[in-house]
Amino acid sequence: MQITKVVTAVALLITVPVGAQPHHAATDAQEIALGAALADKFAAERGLVPRDDQDRRIEAYIQSVADSLGRHTRRRLPWTIHYDPHPGIHSGFALPGGHIVIWGGILSYMTTEDELAAIVAHEIEHIDDDQVSGRIDSLVRTKGRAVTDPSQWRWQEFGASYGETKENLCDYDGAKLAVQADYAPGAYETLLRSFVVLGEVHAPGTPAPKAITDRIEQIRAEIAEYHWEGLTKTRALRLPLSG
Ligand SMILES: [Zn+2]
């Protein structure tokens, strides 16, 4: 009995309290500053400075979507969109501290703001789920990086996939975030199916990548799990000057 009590007491001592975060190499302030520095490097290296008016307006629109999602995140970070109009890159990626890059190519696949919310929420989750912090921790541990010295870091290091499990998790939790901000969760499927259909057009007979079809199955199952079947109302994508 006494032993049980001692074991329980020890277990309580080492249990992380609800709401507490695991320790990371960078504080939130350091992570935000590192992300801002990497976003500046990204803009300079990608030739995004100075920015033209249309890109600025598109970025502001994507930012408004990020703001509505950011009200429901676990971490209190300044969610900041950096738009790169490259038409051939159909994705986005998350930098440290709430900084998110969205490439122009993905916008051409969309017709609804809900699809835009889907990808922004996915990228937010890479940060809100501490995957980006974990990557920082790993580079500090294995390469001796200093979180306070942005010259030691490259933005490309945050563009690589986090692997199937974490990518799927970012859709799963991203859909919950999107629903909280009144977006239709089925937009994940719409966006993913664009990749499948265009893949079939450009390479007929080639099976769709399993990584994509798994994510389509996942959002369908999630909609059933949370009884979101009625949440089908979408908003039109309102890209500036697109009518
Ligand atoms: Zn991702």
Residues whose N, C-alpha, C, O or C-beta is under 5 A from the ligand:
A	BS01	ZN	E167
